[in-house]
């Protein structure tokens, strides 16, 4: 019997292939359930919205009255609020003074929050009444997206890329970057008195900034610039002297060079050309040194102050934001509370009805 089966070439073999129709049917069933679930979610949300609208229609008079009274109360409170003014200035910090500057600003802001007008008046040399109008001091780095990209590129150039490549990307660099790593910052002041803000500029950038470390850095930097300038000026004097020597040699050349024969004339012309080439080279070096001296003078000017003011305070501008006003906040809060109260009451009614129906059907 077994031999007949083995010898029969037309005996059916067990199929291991997946029925594609069954697979498509299963996939279609999954998608149908998914679409039904999404539809049920939308219908539930839509039903809730309709129910809320129905409740609001039933209680529209309550919402109108509460909203109207809330607007009046918000307007009344806003009209009694003293206007707040703000202004900002942009500074550039030298000699690693950013940390000291941030520490000062945080200290001043703490005094303003504590309403310590006596200490603020002493620091900024103003009256206690003027100091009492100060509400806050703030500082943040003035850096754009392009500025952050440039800082990242500079970091990658200065760092061993074989070590940090793949370890520190731009997002990680930006997250770990401290405000103290930047030189340009914006200082902002809030006050009830818009005229007092410009008065604070001078003390903010000069008072309590120059500690011993910063002072030493400033002295060393300016001294090095001064020495470099003196060295360049000495070189400039030597080059000018050498240039005069070449000019004198050219003037002392025999006037009868043309009468000399053949090779003599050629050698003399070659010597003259060599002197003129050296004189041109001296002029080029003279120009380079002069440019370096100008650059050093520019650095000395910029580094003469610990804090450079790029853009000073202007008289404060009033801060106006509708979303921060009581005219907006109070109506939103009261109407939200009213809606929540009505919904809770409707829910309580529904639960009582559901419990009653369940008891009757039991």
C-alpha positions as CSV (number, residue, x, y, z in Angstrom):
1,X,0.0,0.0,0.0
2,X,2.8,2.4,0.9
3,X,4.6,1.5,-2.3
4,X,1.5,2.5,-4.4
5,X,1.4,5.9,-2.7
6,X,5.1,6.5,-3.3
7,X,4.8,5.5,-6.9
8,X,1.8,7.7,-7.6
9,X,3.1,11.0,-9.0
10,X,-0.3,12.6,-8.8
11,X,-0.6,12.2,-5.0
12,X,-1.6,15.6,-3.4
13,X,1.2,17.4,-1.4
14,X,0.4,19.5,1.7
15,X,0.4,23.2,0.8
16,X,2.5,25.7,2.9
17,X,1.4,28.8,1.0
18,X,-0.8,31.4,2.7
19,X,-4.2,32.0,1.2
20,X,-3.9,35.6,-0.1
21,X,-7.7,36.0,0.0
22,X,-7.8,35.1,3.7
23,X,-4.9,37.5,4.4
24,X,-6.7,40.4,2.6
25,X,-9.9,39.6,4.4
26,X,-8.1,39.8,7.8
27,X,-6.5,43.1,6.8
28,X,-9.8,44.5,5.7
29,X,-11.4,43.4,9.0
30,X,-8.7,45.2,11.0
31,X,-9.1,48.4,9.0
32,X,-12.9,48.2,9.3
33,X,-12.6,48.0,13.1
34,X,-10.1,50.9,13.1
35,X,-12.4,53.1,11.0
36,X,-15.3,52.2,13.2
37,X,-13.4,53.1,16.3
38,X,-12.4,56.5,14.8
39,X,-16.0,57.2,13.8
40,X,-17.2,56.4,17.3
41,X,-14.7,58.8,18.8
42,X,-15.8,61.6,16.4
43,X,-19.5,60.9,17.1
44,X,-18.8,61.0,20.9
45,X,-17.0,64.3,20.6
46,X,-19.7,65.7,18.4
47,X,-22.4,64.5,20.8
48,X,-20.6,66.2,23.7
49,X,-20.3,69.5,21.8
50,X,-24.0,69.4,20.9
51,X,-25.0,68.7,24.5
52,X,-22.8,71.6,25.7
53,X,-24.4,73.9,23.1
54,X,-27.8,72.8,24.2
55,X,-27.0,73.6,27.8
56,X,-25.6,77.0,26.9
57,X,-28.7,77.8,24.9
58,X,-30.9,76.9,27.9
59,X,-28.8,79.0,30.2
60,X,-27.8,81.7,27.7
61,X,-29.3,84.4,29.9
62,X,-27.1,83.4,32.8
63,X,-24.0,83.4,30.7
64,X,-24.9,86.9,29.3
65,X,-25.4,88.3,32.8
66,X,-22.3,86.8,34.2
67,X,-20.2,87.8,31.2
68,X,-21.5,91.4,31.3
69,X,-20.8,91.8,35.0
70,X,-17.4,90.2,34.6
71,X,-16.4,92.7,31.9
72,X,-17.5,95.6,34.0
73,X,-15.5,94.3,37.0
74,X,-12.4,93.6,34.9
75,X,-12.6,97.1,33.3
76,X,-12.9,98.7,36.7
77,X,-9.9,96.8,38.1
78,X,-7.8,97.6,35.0
79,X,-8.7,101.3,35.3
80,X,-7.4,101.4,38.9
81,X,-4.1,99.6,38.0
82,X,-1.0,101.8,37.7
83,X,0.6,101.4,34.2
84,X,3.8,99.5,34.0
85,X,6.6,100.6,31.8
86,X,9.5,98.6,30.4
87,X,12.7,99.4,28.5
88,X,15.8,97.5,27.5
89,X,19.4,98.1,26.6
90,X,22.0,95.9,24.8
91,X,25.5,95.6,26.3
92,X,28.7,93.8,25.4
93,X,30.7,92.3,28.4
94,X,34.5,92.3,28.4
95,X,37.0,90.4,30.6
96,X,34.7,87.6,31.6
97,X,32.5,90.1,33.4
98,X,29.2,88.3,32.4
99,X,29.0,86.2,35.6
100,X,29.4,89.3,37.8
101,X,26.8,91.2,35.7
102,X,24.3,88.4,36.0
103,X,24.9,88.1,39.7
104,X,24.2,91.9,40.1
105,X,21.0,91.8,38.0
106,X,19.7,88.9,40.1
107,X,20.5,90.8,43.3
108,X,18.8,94.0,42.0
109,X,15.7,92.0,41.0
110,X,15.5,90.4,44.4
111,X,15.6,93.9,46.0
112,X,12.8,95.0,43.7
113,X,10.7,92.0,44.5
114,X,11.2,92.6,48.2
115,X,10.3,96.3,47.7
116,X,13.6,97.3,49.4
117,X,13.5,100.8,48.1
118,X,16.2,102.0,50.7
119,X,18.9,99.7,49.3
120,X,17.9,100.3,45.7
121,X,18.0,104.1,46.3
122,X,21.5,103.7,47.7
123,X,22.8,101.6,44.8
124,X,21.4,103.7,42.0
125,X,21.7,107.1,43.8
126,X,18.0,107.9,43.5
127,X,15.3,108.8,45.9
128,X,13.4,106.2,47.9
129,X,10.2,107.2,46.1
130,X,11.9,106.6,42.7
131,X,13.3,103.3,43.9
132,X,9.8,102.3,45.1
133,X,8.6,102.4,41.5
134,X,11.1,99.7,40.3
135,X,9.4,96.4,39.8
136,X,12.1,94.1,38.3
137,X,15.4,93.7,36.6
138,X,16.0,91.0,33.9
139,X,18.9,89.9,31.7
140,X,19.2,87.4,28.9
141,X,21.7,86.7,26.1
142,X,21.1,88.5,22.8
143,X,21.6,85.5,20.5
144,X,19.7,84.6,17.3
145,X,19.4,81.2,15.7
146,X,22.3,82.2,13.3
147,X,24.3,83.3,16.3
148,X,23.8,80.0,18.0
149,X,24.9,78.2,14.8
150,X,28.0,80.3,14.6
151,X,28.8,79.5,18.2
152,X,28.4,75.8,17.5
153,X,30.7,76.0,14.4
154,X,33.3,77.8,16.5
155,X,33.0,75.2,19.2
156,X,33.5,72.4,16.6
157,X,36.5,74.1,15.1
158,X,38.2,74.5,18.5
159,X,37.4,71.1,19.8
160,X,38.8,67.7,18.8
161,X,36.1,66.7,16.3
162,X,37.2,63.0,16.4
163,X,36.2,63.0,20.1
164,X,33.0,65.0,20.0
165,X,31.7,64.0,16.5
166,X,28.6,62.0,17.0
167,X,28.5,62.8,20.7
168,X,27.5,66.5,20.6
169,X,25.1,67.6,18.0
170,X,23.6,71.1,17.6
171,X,20.5,70.3,19.7
172,X,22.6,69.0,22.6
173,X,25.1,71.9,22.3
174,X,22.2,74.4,22.4
175,X,20.7,72.7,25.5
176,X,23.9,72.7,27.4
177,X,25.0,76.2,26.4
178,X,25.0,78.7,29.3
179,X,23.9,82.4,28.9
180,X,27.4,83.2,30.4
181,X,29.0,81.8,27.2
182,X,27.9,84.9,25.2
183,X,29.2,88.4,25.3
184,X,26.1,90.4,24.1
185,X,23.1,90.6,26.4
186,X,19.9,92.5,26.9
187,X,19.1,94.1,30.2
188,X,15.4,95.0,30.9
189,X,13.8,97.0,33.6
190,X,10.2,97.3,34.7
191,X,8.9,100.3,36.6
192,X,5.9,102.4,37.4
193,X,7.9,105.5,36.4
194,X,9.0,105.5,32.7
195,X,11.5,108.4,33.3
196,X,13.5,106.7,36.0
197,X,14.7,103.8,33.7
198,X,17.4,105.8,31.7
199,X,18.8,107.1,35.0
200,X,19.7,103.5,35.9
201,X,21.9,102.9,32.9
202,X,25.2,104.3,34.2
203,X,25.1,102.5,37.6
204,X,24.0,99.2,36.0
205,X,27.1,99.0,33.7
206,X,29.7,100.5,36.0
207,X,28.8,100.0,39.7
208,X,29.8,96.8,41.4
209,X,31.2,95.3,38.2
210,X,35.0,95.7,38.5
211,X,36.1,93.0,41.0
212,X,39.8,92.2,41.6
213,X,39.8,89.4,38.9
214,X,38.2,91.6,36.3
215,X,40.4,94.5,37.2
216,X,43.6,92.5,36.8
217,X,42.4,91.2,33.4
218,X,41.7,94.7,32.2
219,X,45.1,96.0,33.4
220,X,47.0,93.1,31.8
221,X,45.1,93.3,28.5
222,X,45.6,97.1,28.2
223,X,49.2,96.9,29.1
224,X,49.9,94.2,26.5
225,X,48.1,96.3,23.9
226,X,50.2,99.3,24.8
227,X,53.4,97.3,24.6
228,X,52.5,95.9,21.3
229,X,51.7,99.3,20.0
230,X,55.0,100.7,21.2
231,X,56.9,97.8,19.5
232,X,55.1,98.4,16.2
233,X,55.8,102.1,16.4
234,X,59.5,101.4,16.9
235,X,59.5,99.1,13.9
236,X,57.7,101.7,11.9
237,X,60.4,104.3,12.8
238,X,63.2,101.8,11.7
239,X,61.4,101.1,8.4
240,X,61.0,104.8,7.7
241,X,64.7,105.3,8.4
242,X,65.6,102.4,6.1
243,X,63.3,103.8,3.4
244,X,65.1,107.1,3.6
245,X,68.5,105.3,3.2
246,X,67.2,103.6,0.0
247,X,66.0,106.9,-1.3
248,X,69.4,108.5,-0.6
249,X,71.2,105.7,-2.4
250,X,69.0,106.1,-5.4
251,X,69.7,109.8,-5.5
252,X,73.5,109.3,-5.3
253,X,73.6,107.1,-8.4
254,X,75.9,108.6,-11.1
255,X,74.0,110.7,-13.6
256,X,76.1,109.4,-16.5
257,X,74.9,105.8,-16.3
258,X,74.0,106.0,-19.9
259,X,77.6,106.7,-21.0
260,X,78.8,103.4,-19.4
261,X,79.2,100.6,-21.8
262,X,77.4,97.2,-22.2
263,X,77.5,95.1,-19.0
264,X,78.3,98.0,-16.7
265,X,75.0,99.7,-17.7
266,X,73.1,96.4,-17.3
267,X,74.5,95.8,-13.8
268,X,73.7,99.3,-12.7
269,X,70.1,99.1,-14.0
270,X,69.7,95.8,-12.2
271,X,71.0,97.4,-8.9
272,X,68.6,100.3,-9.3
273,X,65.7,97.9,-9.9
274,X,66.6,95.9,-6.8
275,X,66.7,99.0,-4.7
276,X,63.3,100.1,-6.0
277,X,61.8,96.6,-5.3
278,X,63.1,96.8,-1.8
279,X,61.7,100.3,-1.4
280,X,58.2,99.0,-2.5
281,X,58.5,96.1,-0.1
282,X,59.3,98.5,2.7
283,X,56.2,100.6,1.8
284,X,54.1,97.4,2.0
285,X,55.5,96.5,5.4
286,X,54.9,100.1,6.5
287,X,51.3,99.9,5.5
288,X,50.8,96.5,7.3
289,X,52.3,97.9,10.5
290,X,50.2,101.0,10.3
291,X,47.0,98.9,9.9
292,X,48.0,96.8,12.9
293,X,48.5,100.0,15.0
294,X,45.0,101.2,14.0
295,X,43.6,97.8,14.9
296,X,45.3,98.0,18.4
297,X,43.9,101.5,18.9
298,X,40.5,100.1,18.1
299,X,40.9,97.3,20.6
300,X,42.1,99.7,23.2
301,X,39.0,101.8,22.7
302,X,36.7,98.8,22.9
303,X,38.4,97.3,25.9
304,X,38.7,100.5,27.9
305,X,35.4,99.8,29.5
306,X,34.3,96.5,31.2
307,X,30.8,96.9,29.9
308,X,30.2,98.5,26.5
309,X,26.7,99.9,25.9
310,X,25.6,99.0,22.4
311,X,22.1,100.5,22.8
312,X,21.1,102.4,25.9
313,X,17.8,102.7,27.7
314,X,15.1,104.8,26.3
315,X,12.2,106.2,28.4
316,X,10.0,103.2,29.2
317,X,7.1,102.2,27.0
318,X,3.9,101.0,28.6
319,X,3.3,97.3,28.7
320,X,-0.1,96.5,27.3
321,X,-1.4,93.0,26.8
322,X,-5.1,92.2,26.5
323,X,-4.6,88.6,27.5
324,X,-2.9,89.7,30.7
325,X,-5.6,92.2,31.6
326,X,-8.4,91.6,34.1
327,X,-10.8,92.6,31.3
328,X,-9.9,89.3,29.7
329,X,-9.1,87.1,32.6
330,X,-12.2,87.7,34.9
331,X,-14.8,86.9,32.2
332,X,-12.9,83.8,31.1
333,X,-12.7,82.6,34.7
334,X,-16.3,83.4,35.7
335,X,-17.8,81.9,32.6
336,X,-15.7,78.8,32.9
337,X,-16.8,78.4,36.5
338,X,-20.4,78.9,35.6
339,X,-20.2,76.3,32.8
340,X,-18.5,73.8,35.1
341,X,-21.2,74.3,37.7
342,X,-24.0,73.8,35.2
343,X,-22.3,70.7,33.8
344,X,-21.9,69.2,37.3
345,X,-25.5,69.9,38.0
346,X,-26.6,68.2,34.8
347,X,-24.3,65.2,35.6
348,X,-25.9,65.0,39.0
349,X,-29.4,65.0,37.5
350,X,-28.4,62.3,35.0
351,X,-26.9,60.1,37.7
352,X,-30.1,60.4,39.8
353,X,-32.2,59.5,36.8
354,X,-30.0,56.6,36.0
355,X,-30.2,55.3,39.6
356,X,-34.0,55.7,39.6
357,X,-34.4,53.8,36.3
358,X,-32.1,51.0,37.5
359,X,-34.1,50.7,40.8
360,X,-37.5,50.6,38.9
361,X,-36.2,48.0,36.4
362,X,-34.8,45.8,39.2
